[in-house]
Amino acid sequence: LLRHTEGRYQEHKPNETAEVFESFMNMEDDLVVRNVPSAQGLVLVGTFNGIGGARRALEIVGIEPALYISIESDGECAQVVWRTWQSRVSFGLVEGVSVEELRTSLATVPTLELGLVVAGPPCQGFSGLNRDWKGFKDSRSDGIPQLVSLIQKLKEAGPNIEWNCLAENVASMTSIDMSDITEHLGKIAPTWPLHLDAALFGHVNRPRVY
């Protein structure tokens, strides 16, 4: 089914036996991998968190954050996160989280040094596959400024924490939308888009801009 919908019928290369896949999974020395602090120092904030993909990614590479904050408005997705990682702090709407709530959550782990915010804001308004795409005129595209606001709140709530952000959206967006998103995210830190396709590491073509 995946091969049919993505127009790819040939055997996928690289696959799990390929050198690039093994190198990535084993985090070999030829790859640029930043040293992260011990689990006592890391807070992960999954924003528009879905079923916890960012938390699972850290789990795969053997990193367990000292604090995991999940922000997801879909009840069924939130239930998946709750059942899988019960030691987490949960919020519903990204725009509904207050500075005081974040400050209280961060204070539960006094040793925090590094904050990682991973976000997948809704993409329907930017997708080139959507005939009715409206860019930032689509109300679902409000996730971008909401993400910026959240990071500003996190910096206020945890001023001694080094905050970093990785955001993901569709690669089929227009260059104008990409420029506008980059400008929004540039309000919190120097930002530049990076094109990456999951097909480099697995069986699914999923071109995205990070």
Buried (B, 14 or more C-beta within 10 A) or exposed (E): EEBEEEEBEEEBEBEEEBEEBEBBEEEEEEEEEEEBBEBEBBBBBBBBBBBBEBBEEBBEEEBBBBBBBBBBBEEEBBEBBBEEBEEBBBBBEBBEBEBEBBBEBBEEBEEBBBBBBBBBBBBBBBBEEBEEBBBBEBEEBBBBBBBBBBBBBBBEBBEEBEBEBEBBBBBBBEEEBBEBBEEBBEEBEEBEBEEBEEBEBBBEBBEBBE
